[in-house]
Amino acid sequence: MARCTAPREGHRSSSAAANCPACRGRYGRYGSNSSYGGYSAYGSYSSQSSLSPASSGGGQRSGGSGSNARPRWSRSGSSVAYTIAEVRALTPIRENIERRASLDLRDVFLCHAWDDRQGPAKELHDLLESLGVKVWFSEKDVVLGTPLLRAIDKGLANSRIGLVLVTPALLRALPREGIADKELSALLAGERLVPIVHDTTYESLREVSPLLASRSGLSTAEEPMTVVAAKVAELVAL
């Protein structure tokens, strides 16, 4: 009778299970009786414990057909579901938030193009504020007569994370190296940045800022701004 090799070699990969003379017949293509062996196909990155399977029934699904994960910081009973890619991208941000939990800071700093201040940037700000998120927003936080760059520096220093609203207006503004570009440079320095792509694509962003495009974030391409705001609100909730 064939002996199982798990005690000696383990079954942590599909190839190990497939090569075991006792167990190869019980394992499917991915080396587990369940789909993808608990996300093992995505590697053993340090934040894997932040993932849990999303409920298959009821609730609001977001992020397209790939919405099948829920982060550990998602509140009980939350109707917002996430893609695995979103959880992987947001987990380092959440860990940074938790490390700074004892500090008295704004939840988010909203970086946006000047042309968006009364459009999508204000829409996102209003949605976040309605969900209890404390937002640094230039339209309300820069007092008349205050040097703008100094106010922005202070806002960045006193916010847990930064949101960058990537729109066609921002893509036009970045090559001019204006204020939005300076904000972006500061946010790119650490795990404090969540890009929110709106009315454009990552491909278009990559042509202007490959570094920013390398950061995964959220997008309104497949879900409304209300859902994006709900995800940010869950992310920063302590």
TORVO-21781 format. One record per residue (C-alpha): residue number from 1; residue in three letters; x, y, z. Coordinates in Angstrom, 1 decimal. Each point is the difference from the previous one (the first is absolute). Example, Ala and Ser with C-alpha at 12.3 -4.5 7.8 and 13.67 -1.06 7.14 Angstrom:
// TORVO-21781
<pt><seq>1</seq><type>ala</type><east>12.3</east><north>-4.5</north><up>7.8</up></pt>
<pt><seq>2</seq><type>ser</type><east>1.4</east><north>3.4</north><up>-0.7</up></pt>
***
This chain:
// TORVO-21781
<pt><seq>1</seq><type>met</type><east>0.0</east><north>0.0</north><up>0.0</up></pt>
<pt><seq>2</seq><type>ala</type><east>1.4</east><north>3.5</north><up>-1.0</up></pt>
<pt><seq>3</seq><type>arg</type><east>1.1</east><north>2.2</north><up>2.9</up></pt>
<pt><seq>4</seq><type>cys</type><east>-0.9</east><north>3.6</north><up>0.3</up></pt>
<pt><seq>5</seq><type>thr</type><east>3.0</east><north>2.3</north><up>-0.3</up></pt>
<pt><seq>6</seq><type>ala</type><east>-1.6</east><north>2.9</north><up>1.9</up></pt>
<pt><seq>7</seq><type>pro</type><east>1.7</east><north>-0.6</north><up>3.3</up></pt>
<pt><seq>8</seq><type>arg</type><east>3.4</east><north>0.1</north><up>-1.7</up></pt>
<pt><seq>9</seq><type>glu</type><east>-0.4</east><north>2.4</north><up>-3.0</up></pt>
<pt><seq>10</seq><type>gly</type><east>-3.3</east><north>1.8</north><up>0.7</up></pt>
<pt><seq>11</seq><type>his</type><east>-2.8</east><north>0.8</north><up>-2.4</up></pt>
<pt><seq>12</seq><type>arg</type><east>0.3</east><north>3.7</north><up>-0.1</up></pt>
<pt><seq>13</seq><type>ser</type><east>0.1</east><north>0.2</north><up>-3.8</up></pt>
<pt><seq>14</seq><type>ser</type><east>-1.9</east><north>-1.6</north><up>-2.8</up></pt>
<pt><seq>15</seq><type>ser</type><east>3.0</east><north>-1.8</north><up>-1.3</up></pt>
<pt><seq>16</seq><type>ala</type><east>0.7</east><north>-1.6</north><up>3.4</up></pt>
<pt><seq>17</seq><type>ala</type><east>-3.5</east><north>-1.3</north><up>0.3</up></pt>
<pt><seq>18</seq><type>ala</type><east>0.1</east><north>-1.2</north><up>-3.6</up></pt>
<pt><seq>19</seq><type>asn</type><east>3.3</east><north>-1.9</north><up>0.6</up></pt>
<pt><seq>20</seq><type>cys</type><east>-1.3</east><north>-1.7</north><up>3.2</up></pt>
<pt><seq>21</seq><type>pro</type><east>-0.7</east><north>-3.6</north><up>-0.9</up></pt>
<pt><seq>22</seq><type>ala</type><east>-2.8</east><north>-0.3</north><up>2.6</up></pt>
<pt><seq>23</seq><type>cys</type><east>-1.7</east><north>3.4</north><up>-0.5</up></pt>
<pt><seq>24</seq><type>arg</type><east>0.4</east><north>0.8</north><up>-3.7</up></pt>
<pt><seq>25</seq><type>gly</type><east>-3.4</east><north>-1.4</north><up>-0.9</up></pt>
<pt><seq>26</seq><type>arg</type><east>-1.8</east><north>2.1</north><up>2.6</up></pt>
<pt><seq>27</seq><type>tyr</type><east>1.4</east><north>3.4</north><up>-1.1</up></pt>
<pt><seq>28</seq><type>gly</type><east>-1.2</east><north>1.9</north><up>-3.0</up></pt>
<pt><seq>29</seq><type>arg</type><east>2.0</east><north>2.1</north><up>-2.3</up></pt>
<pt><seq>30</seq><type>tyr</type><east>0.8</east><north>2.6</north><up>2.7</up></pt>
<pt><seq>31</seq><type>gly</type><east>1.0</east><north>-2.5</north><up>2.7</up></pt>
<pt><seq>32</seq><type>ser</type><east>-3.0</east><north>0.5</north><up>2.3</up></pt>
<pt><seq>33</seq><type>asn</type><east>-3.5</east><north>-1.2</north><up>0.4</up></pt>
<pt><seq>34</seq><type>ser</type><east>-1.2</east><north>3.6</north><up>0.1</up></pt>
<pt><seq>35</seq><type>ser</type><east>0.4</east><north>2.6</north><up>-2.7</up></pt>
<pt><seq>36</seq><type>tyr</type><east>3.6</east><north>1.2</north><up>-0.3</up></pt>
<pt><seq>37</seq><type>gly</type><east>0.9</east><north>-1.4</north><up>3.4</up></pt>
<pt><seq>38</seq><type>gly</type><east>-0.9</east><north>3.1</north><up>2.0</up></pt>
<pt><seq>39</seq><type>tyr</type><east>1.5</east><north>2.5</north><up>-2.5</up></pt>
<pt><seq>40</seq><type>ser</type><east>3.3</east><north>-1.8</north><up>-0.1</up></pt>
<pt><seq>41</seq><type>ala</type><east>0.2</east><north>0.6</north><up>-3.7</up></pt>
<pt><seq>42</seq><type>tyr</type><east>0.7</east><north>3.7</north><up>0.9</up></pt>
<pt><seq>43</seq><type>gly</type><east>3.1</east><north>-0.8</north><up>2.0</up></pt>
<pt><seq>44</seq><type>ser</type><east>0.8</east><north>0.1</north><up>3.7</up></pt>
<pt><seq>45</seq><type>tyr</type><east>0.3</east><north>3.7</north><up>0.4</up></pt>
<pt><seq>46</seq><type>ser</type><east>0.1</east><north>1.3</north><up>3.6</up></pt>
<pt><seq>47</seq><type>ser</type><east>-3.5</east><north>1.5</north><up>-0.1</up></pt>
<pt><seq>48</seq><type>gln</type><east>-1.8</east><north>-3.2</north><up>-1.0</up></pt>
<pt><seq>49</seq><type>ser</type><east>-1.7</east><north>-0.2</north><up>3.4</up></pt>
<pt><seq>50</seq><type>ser</type><east>-1.9</east><north>3.2</north><up>-1.0</up></pt>
<pt><seq>51</seq><type>leu</type><east>-2.0</east><north>-2.0</north><up>-2.5</up></pt>
<pt><seq>52</seq><type>ser</type><east>-3.2</east><north>-1.9</north><up>0.7</up></pt>
<pt><seq>53</seq><type>pro</type><east>-2.5</east><north>-1.5</north><up>-2.5</up></pt>
<pt><seq>54</seq><type>ala</type><east>-2.9</east><north>2.4</north><up>-0.8</up></pt>
<pt><seq>55</seq><type>ser</type><east>-3.5</east><north>-1.2</north><up>0.6</up></pt>
<pt><seq>56</seq><type>ser</type><east>-1.5</east><north>-1.5</north><up>-3.1</up></pt>
<pt><seq>57</seq><type>gly</type><east>-3.5</east><north>1.2</north><up>0.7</up></pt>
<pt><seq>58</seq><type>gly</type><east>-1.5</east><north>3.5</north><up>0.5</up></pt>
<pt><seq>59</seq><type>gly</type><east>1.9</east><north>3.2</north><up>0.6</up></pt>
<pt><seq>60</seq><type>gln</type><east>1.4</east><north>2.5</north><up>-2.5</up></pt>
<pt><seq>61</seq><type>arg</type><east>2.6</east><north>-1.4</north><up>-2.3</up></pt>
<pt><seq>62</seq><type>ser</type><east>2.6</east><north>2.5</north><up>-1.3</up></pt>
<pt><seq>63</seq><type>gly</type><east>3.0</east><north>0.0</north><up>-2.2</up></pt>
<pt><seq>64</seq><type>gly</type><east>-1.3</east><north>-2.2</north><up>-2.7</up></pt>
<pt><seq>65</seq><type>ser</type><east>-0.2</east><north>-3.8</north><up>-0.2</up></pt>
<pt><seq>66</seq><type>gly</type><east>3.2</east><north>-0.4</north><up>1.9</up></pt>
<pt><seq>67</seq><type>ser</type><east>-1.5</east><north>1.2</north><up>3.3</up></pt>
<pt><seq>68</seq><type>asn</type><east>0.6</east><north>-3.1</north><up>2.2</up></pt>
<pt><seq>69</seq><type>ala</type><east>2.0</east><north>1.2</north><up>3.0</up></pt>
<pt><seq>70</seq><type>arg</type><east>-0.6</east><north>2.0</north><up>3.2</up></pt>
<pt><seq>71</seq><type>pro</type><east>2.7</east><north>1.7</north><up>1.9</up></pt>
<pt><seq>72</seq><type>arg</type><east>0.4</east><north>-0.5</north><up>3.8</up></pt>
<pt><seq>73</seq><type>trp</type><east>-0.8</east><north>3.6</north><up>0.7</up></pt>
<pt><seq>74</seq><type>ser</type><east>-3.4</east><north>-0.2</north><up>-1.7</up></pt>
<pt><seq>75</seq><type>arg</type><east>-2.7</east><north>0.5</north><up>2.6</up></pt>
<pt><seq>76</seq><type>ser</type><east>-2.4</east><north>-2.8</north><up>0.9</up></pt>
<pt><seq>77</seq><type>gly</type><east>-3.1</east><north>0.2</north><up>-2.1</up></pt>
<pt><seq>78</seq><type>ser</type><east>1.7</east><north>2.2</north><up>-2.6</up></pt>
<pt><seq>79</seq><type>ser</type><east>-1.5</east><north>-0.3</north><up>-3.5</up></pt>
<pt><seq>80</seq><type>val</type><east>3.2</east><north>1.1</north><up>-1.8</up></pt>
<pt><seq>81</seq><type>ala</type><east>2.0</east><north>-2.8</north><up>-1.7</up></pt>
<pt><seq>82</seq><type>tyr</type><east>3.5</east><north>0.3</north><up>-1.3</up></pt>
<pt><seq>83</seq><type>thr</type><east>2.1</east><north>-1.6</north><up>-2.7</up></pt>
<pt><seq>84</seq><type>ile</type><east>3.1</east><north>-1.9</north><up>1.1</up></pt>
<pt><seq>85</seq><type>ala</type><east>2.2</east><north>2.6</north><up>-1.7</up></pt>
<pt><seq>86</seq><type>glu</type><east>-1.7</east><north>2.8</north><up>1.9</up></pt>
<pt><seq>87</seq><type>val</type><east>0.6</east><north>-1.7</north><up>3.4</up></pt>
<pt><seq>88</seq><type>arg</type><east>3.6</east><north>-0.7</north><up>-0.9</up></pt>
<pt><seq>89</seq><type>ala</type><east>0.5</east><north>3.7</north><up>-1.0</up></pt>
<pt><seq>90</seq><type>leu</type><east>-1.8</east><north>1.5</north><up>3.0</up></pt>
<pt><seq>91</seq><type>thr</type><east>1.5</east><north>-2.3</north><up>2.7</up></pt>
<pt><seq>92</seq><type>pro</type><east>3.3</east><north>1.9</north><up>0.3</up></pt>
<pt><seq>93</seq><type>ile</type><east>-1.9</east><north>3.2</north><up>0.2</up></pt>
<pt><seq>94</seq><type>arg</type><east>-2.2</east><north>-1.4</north><up>2.8</up></pt>
<pt><seq>95</seq><type>glu</type><east>3.0</east><north>-1.2</north><up>1.9</up></pt>
<pt><seq>96</seq><type>asn</type><east>1.5</east><north>3.5</north><up>-0.2</up></pt>
<pt><seq>97</seq><type>ile</type><east>-3.3</east><north>1.5</north><up>1.3</up></pt>
<pt><seq>98</seq><type>glu</type><east>0.0</east><north>-2.5</north><up>3.0</up></pt>
<pt><seq>99</seq><type>arg</type><east>3.6</east><north>0.9</north><up>0.9</up></pt>
<pt><seq>100</seq><type>arg</type><east>-1.0</east><north>3.7</north><up>0.2</up></pt>
<pt><seq>101</seq><type>ala</type><east>-3.3</east><north>-0.6</north><up>1.7</up></pt>
<pt><seq>102</seq><type>ser</type><east>1.0</east><north>1.8</north><up>3.2</up></pt>
<pt><seq>103</seq><type>leu</type><east>0.8</east><north>3.3</north><up>-1.8</up></pt>
<pt><seq>104</seq><type>asp</type><east>-2.6</east><north>2.7</north><up>-0.3</up></pt>
<pt><seq>105</seq><type>leu</type><east>-0.1</east><north>0.3</north><up>-3.8</up></pt>
<pt><seq>106</seq><type>arg</type><east>-2.5</east><north>0.5</north><up>-2.8</up></pt>
<pt><seq>107</seq><type>asp</type><east>-1.0</east><north>-3.2</north><up>-1.7</up></pt>
<pt><seq>108</seq><type>val</type><east>0.9</east><north>0.9</north><up>-3.5</up></pt>
<pt><seq>109</seq><type>phe</type><east>1.6</east><north>2.7</north><up>-2.1</up></pt>
<pt><seq>110</seq><type>leu</type><east>-1.7</east><north>0.5</north><up>-3.3</up></pt>
<pt><seq>111</seq><type>cys</type><east>2.3</east><north>0.8</north><up>-2.9</up></pt>
<pt><seq>112</seq><type>his</type><east>-1.8</east><north>1.2</north><up>-3.1</up></pt>
<pt><seq>113</seq><type>ala</type><east>0.4</east><north>2.2</north><up>-3.1</up></pt>
<pt><seq>114</seq><type>trp</type><east>-1.1</east><north>3.6</north><up>0.3</up></pt>
<pt><seq>115</seq><type>asp</type><east>-2.6</east><north>-0.5</north><up>-2.7</up></pt>
<pt><seq>116</seq><type>asp</type><east>-1.7</east><north>-2.8</north><up>2.0</up></pt>
<pt><seq>117</seq><type>arg</type><east>-0.5</east><north>2.0</north><up>3.2</up></pt>
<pt><seq>118</seq><type>gln</type><east>-3.7</east><north>0.7</north><up>-0.7</up></pt>
<pt><seq>119</seq><type>gly</type><east>-0.6</east><north>-3.3</north><up>-1.8</up></pt>
<pt><seq>120</seq><type>pro</type><east>1.2</east><north>-3.5</north><up>0.8</up></pt>
<pt><seq>121</seq><type>ala</type><east>2.3</east><north>1.1</north><up>2.8</up></pt>
<pt><seq>122</seq><type>lys</type><east>-2.8</east><north>1.7</north><up>1.8</up></pt>
<pt><seq>123</seq><type>glu</type><east>-2.3</east><north>-3.0</north><up>-0.6</up></pt>
<pt><seq>124</seq><type>leu</type><east>2.5</east><north>-2.3</north><up>1.5</up></pt>
<pt><seq>125</seq><type>his</type><east>0.6</east><north>2.3</north><up>2.9</up></pt>
<pt><seq>126</seq><type>asp</type><east>-3.7</east><north>0.3</north><up>0.8</up></pt>
<pt><seq>127</seq><type>leu</type><east>-0.5</east><north>-3.7</north><up>-0.2</up></pt>
<pt><seq>128</seq><type>leu</type><east>2.9</east><north>-0.7</north><up>2.4</up></pt>
<pt><seq>129</seq><type>glu</type><east>-1.1</east><north>2.7</north><up>2.4</up></pt>
<pt><seq>130</seq><type>ser</type><east>-3.6</east><north>-1.5</north><up>0.0</up></pt>
<pt><seq>131</seq><type>leu</type><east>1.6</east><north>-3.3</north><up>1.1</up></pt>
<pt><seq>132</seq><type>gly</type><east>1.9</east><north>1.5</north><up>2.9</up></pt>
<pt><seq>133</seq><type>val</type><east>3.4</east><north>0.3</north><up>-1.7</up></pt>
<pt><seq>134</seq><type>lys</type><east>2.0</east><north>3.1</north><up>1.0</up></pt>
<pt><seq>135</seq><type>val</type><east>1.4</east><north>1.4</north><up>-3.3</up></pt>
<pt><seq>136</seq><type>trp</type><east>2.6</east><north>2.7</north><up>-0.6</up></pt>
<pt><seq>137</seq><type>phe</type><east>-1.4</east><north>1.8</north><up>-3.1</up></pt>
<pt><seq>138</seq><type>ser</type><east>1.6</east><north>3.1</north><up>-1.3</up></pt>
<pt><seq>139</seq><type>glu</type><east>-3.4</east><north>1.6</north><up>-0.8</up></pt>
<pt><seq>140</seq><type>lys</type><east>-0.8</east><north>0.2</north><up>3.7</up></pt>
<pt><seq>141</seq><type>asp</type><east>3.3</east><north>-0.3</north><up>1.8</up></pt>
<pt><seq>142</seq><type>val</type><east>2.1</east><north>2.7</north><up>-1.7</up></pt>
<pt><seq>143</seq><type>val</type><east>-1.0</east><north>3.2</north><up>1.8</up></pt>
<pt><seq>144</seq><type>leu</type><east>0.1</east><north>3.2</north><up>-2.1</up></pt>
<pt><seq>145</seq><type>gly</type><east>3.4</east><north>1.6</north><up>0.3</up></pt>
<pt><seq>146</seq><type>thr</type><east>1.8</east><north>-3.2</north><up>1.1</up></pt>
<pt><seq>147</seq><type>pro</type><east>2.9</east><north>-1.0</north><up>-2.2</up></pt>
<pt><seq>148</seq><type>leu</type><east>-1.3</east><north>-2.9</north><up>-2.1</up></pt>
<pt><seq>149</seq><type>leu</type><east>3.1</east><north>-2.2</north><up>0.0</up></pt>
<pt><seq>150</seq><type>arg</type><east>0.4</east><north>0.4</north><up>3.8</up></pt>
<pt><seq>151</seq><type>ala</type><east>-3.6</east><north>-1.0</north><up>0.5</up></pt>
<pt><seq>152</seq><type>ile</type><east>0.5</east><north>-3.1</north><up>-2.2</up></pt>
<pt><seq>153</seq><type>asp</type><east>3.1</east><north>-1.0</north><up>1.9</up></pt>
<pt><seq>154</seq><type>lys</type><east>-1.8</east><north>0.2</north><up>3.3</up></pt>
<pt><seq>155</seq><type>gly</type><east>-3.0</east><north>-1.9</north><up>-1.4</up></pt>
<pt><seq>156</seq><type>leu</type><east>2.2</east><north>-2.8</north><up>-1.3</up></pt>
<pt><seq>157</seq><type>ala</type><east>1.9</east><north>-0.2</north><up>3.3</up></pt>
<pt><seq>158</seq><type>asn</type><east>-3.3</east><north>-0.2</north><up>2.0</up></pt>
<pt><seq>159</seq><type>ser</type><east>-1.8</east><north>-2.6</north><up>-2.1</up></pt>
<pt><seq>160</seq><type>arg</type><east>0.2</east><north>-3.8</north><up>0.4</up></pt>
<pt><seq>161</seq><type>ile</type><east>-0.1</east><north>-0.7</north><up>-3.7</up></pt>
<pt><seq>162</seq><type>gly</type><east>-0.3</east><north>1.7</north><up>-3.4</up></pt>
<pt><seq>163</seq><type>leu</type><east>-2.6</east><north>-0.5</north><up>-2.7</up></pt>
<pt><seq>164</seq><type>val</type><east>1.0</east><north>1.0</north><up>-3.5</up></pt>
<pt><seq>165</seq><type>leu</type><east>-3.0</east><north>0.6</north><up>-2.3</up></pt>
<pt><seq>166</seq><type>val</type><east>1.3</east><north>-0.9</north><up>-3.4</up></pt>
<pt><seq>167</seq><type>thr</type><east>-2.1</east><north>1.7</north><up>-2.7</up></pt>
<pt><seq>168</seq><type>pro</type><east>0.6</east><north>1.4</north><up>-3.5</up></pt>
<pt><seq>169</seq><type>ala</type><east>0.6</east><north>3.4</north><up>1.7</up></pt>
<pt><seq>170</seq><type>leu</type><east>2.7</east><north>-1.5</north><up>2.3</up></pt>
<pt><seq>171</seq><type>leu</type><east>1.7</east><north>-1.7</north><up>-3.0</up></pt>
<pt><seq>172</seq><type>arg</type><east>0.1</east><north>3.4</north><up>-1.7</up></pt>
<pt><seq>173</seq><type>ala</type><east>1.4</east><north>1.7</north><up>3.1</up></pt>
<pt><seq>174</seq><type>leu</type><east>2.7</east><north>-2.4</north><up>1.0</up></pt>
<pt><seq>175</seq><type>pro</type><east>2.4</east><north>0.8</north><up>-2.9</up></pt>
<pt><seq>176</seq><type>arg</type><east>-0.1</east><north>3.7</north><up>1.0</up></pt>
<pt><seq>177</seq><type>glu</type><east>1.5</east><north>-0.9</north><up>3.5</up></pt>
<pt><seq>178</seq><type>gly</type><east>-2.5</east><north>2.1</north><up>1.9</up></pt>
<pt><seq>179</seq><type>ile</type><east>-1.3</east><north>-0.4</north><up>3.5</up></pt>
<pt><seq>180</seq><type>ala</type><east>-1.7</east><north>-3.3</north><up>-0.6</up></pt>
<pt><seq>181</seq><type>asp</type><east>3.3</east><north>-1.4</north><up>-1.2</up></pt>
<pt><seq>182</seq><type>lys</type><east>1.7</east><north>1.1</north><up>3.3</up></pt>
<pt><seq>183</seq><type>glu</type><east>-2.7</east><north>-1.6</north><up>2.0</up></pt>
<pt><seq>184</seq><type>leu</type><east>0.3</east><north>-3.2</north><up>-1.9</up></pt>
<pt><seq>185</seq><type>ser</type><east>3.8</east><north>-0.1</north><up>0.4</up></pt>
<pt><seq>186</seq><type>ala</type><east>-0.4</east><north>0.2</north><up>3.8</up></pt>
<pt><seq>187</seq><type>leu</type><east>-2.7</east><north>-2.7</north><up>0.1</up></pt>
<pt><seq>188</seq><type>leu</type><east>2.0</east><north>-2.4</north><up>-2.2</up></pt>
<pt><seq>189</seq><type>ala</type><east>2.8</east><north>0.0</north><up>2.7</up></pt>
<pt><seq>190</seq><type>gly</type><east>-1.7</east><north>-2.6</north><up>2.1</up></pt>
<pt><seq>191</seq><type>glu</type><east>-2.9</east><north>-2.4</north><up>0.3</up></pt>
<pt><seq>192</seq><type>arg</type><east>-2.5</east><north>2.8</north><up>0.4</up></pt>
<pt><seq>193</seq><type>leu</type><east>-1.4</east><north>0.3</north><up>-3.5</up></pt>
<pt><seq>194</seq><type>val</type><east>-3.3</east><north>-1.3</north><up>-1.5</up></pt>
<pt><seq>195</seq><type>pro</type><east>-0.6</east><north>1.0</north><up>-3.6</up></pt>
<pt><seq>196</seq><type>ile</type><east>-3.6</east><north>0.3</north><up>-1.0</up></pt>
<pt><seq>197</seq><type>val</type><east>-0.3</east><north>-0.1</north><up>-3.8</up></pt>
<pt><seq>198</seq><type>his</type><east>-3.1</east><north>1.8</north><up>-1.3</up></pt>
<pt><seq>199</seq><type>asp</type><east>-1.1</east><north>0.6</north><up>-3.6</up></pt>
<pt><seq>200</seq><type>thr</type><east>3.4</east><north>-1.2</north><up>-1.3</up></pt>
<pt><seq>201</seq><type>thr</type><east>2.2</east><north>-3.2</north><up>0.0</up></pt>
<pt><seq>202</seq><type>tyr</type><east>3.1</east><north>-1.3</north><up>1.6</up></pt>
<pt><seq>203</seq><type>glu</type><east>1.4</east><north>-0.2</north><up>-3.6</up></pt>
<pt><seq>204</seq><type>ser</type><east>-0.4</east><north>3.7</north><up>-0.4</up></pt>
<pt><seq>205</seq><type>leu</type><east>1.5</east><north>0.7</north><up>3.4</up></pt>
<pt><seq>206</seq><type>arg</type><east>3.0</east><north>-2.2</north><up>-0.8</up></pt>
<pt><seq>207</seq><type>glu</type><east>0.9</east><north>2.3</north><up>-2.9</up></pt>
<pt><seq>208</seq><type>val</type><east>0.2</east><north>3.0</north><up>2.3</up></pt>
<pt><seq>209</seq><type>ser</type><east>1.1</east><north>-1.5</north><up>3.3</up></pt>
<pt><seq>210</seq><type>pro</type><east>1.3</east><north>-3.6</north><up>-0.1</up></pt>
<pt><seq>211</seq><type>leu</type><east>0.8</east><north>0.1</north><up>3.7</up></pt>
<pt><seq>212</seq><type>leu</type><east>-3.5</east><north>0.9</north><up>1.0</up></pt>
<pt><seq>213</seq><type>ala</type><east>-1.4</east><north>-2.5</north><up>-2.4</up></pt>
<pt><seq>214</seq><type>ser</type><east>2.0</east><north>-2.7</north><up>1.7</up></pt>
<pt><seq>215</seq><type>arg</type><east>-2.1</east><north>0.5</north><up>3.1</up></pt>
<pt><seq>216</seq><type>ser</type><east>-3.2</east><north>-2.0</north><up>0.0</up></pt>
<pt><seq>217</seq><type>gly</type><east>-3.0</east><north>1.8</north><up>1.4</up></pt>
<pt><seq>218</seq><type>leu</type><east>-3.7</east><north>0.4</north><up>-0.7</up></pt>
<pt><seq>219</seq><type>ser</type><east>-1.9</east><north>0.9</north><up>-3.2</up></pt>
<pt><seq>220</seq><type>thr</type><east>-3.4</east><north>1.3</north><up>-0.9</up></pt>
<pt><seq>221</seq><type>ala</type><east>0.0</east><north>-1.9</north><up>-3.3</up></pt>
<pt><seq>222</seq><type>glu</type><east>-2.1</east><north>-2.9</north><up>1.4</up></pt>
<pt><seq>223</seq><type>glu</type><east>-1.5</east><north>1.5</north><up>3.2</up></pt>
<pt><seq>224</seq><type>pro</type><east>-1.4</east><north>3.4</north><up>0.9</up></pt>
<pt><seq>225</seq><type>met</type><east>1.7</east><north>2.6</north><up>2.0</up></pt>
<pt><seq>226</seq><type>thr</type><east>-2.2</east><north>-0.9</north><up>3.0</up></pt>
<pt><seq>227</seq><type>val</type><east>1.5</east><north>-3.5</north><up>0.2</up></pt>
<pt><seq>228</seq><type>val</type><east>3.5</east><north>1.4</north><up>-0.3</up></pt>
<pt><seq>229</seq><type>ala</type><east>-0.7</east><north>2.4</north><up>2.8</up></pt>
<pt><seq>230</seq><type>ala</type><east>-1.4</east><north>-2.9</north><up>2.1</up></pt>
<pt><seq>231</seq><type>lys</type><east>3.2</east><north>-1.9</north><up>-0.5</up></pt>
<pt><seq>232</seq><type>val</type><east>2.1</east><north>2.9</north><up>1.1</up></pt>
<pt><seq>233</seq><type>ala</type><east>-2.2</east><north>0.5</north><up>3.0</up></pt>
<pt><seq>234</seq><type>glu</type><east>0.5</east><north>-3.6</north><up>1.1</up></pt>
<pt><seq>235</seq><type>leu</type><east>3.7</east><north>0.2</north><up>-0.7</up></pt>
<pt><seq>236</seq><type>val</type><east>0.6</east><north>3.0</north><up>2.4</up></pt>
<pt><seq>237</seq><type>ala</type><east>-2.5</east><north>-1.0</north><up>2.7</up></pt>
<pt><seq>238</seq><type>leu</type><east>1.7</east><north>-0.7</north><up>3.4</up></pt>
***
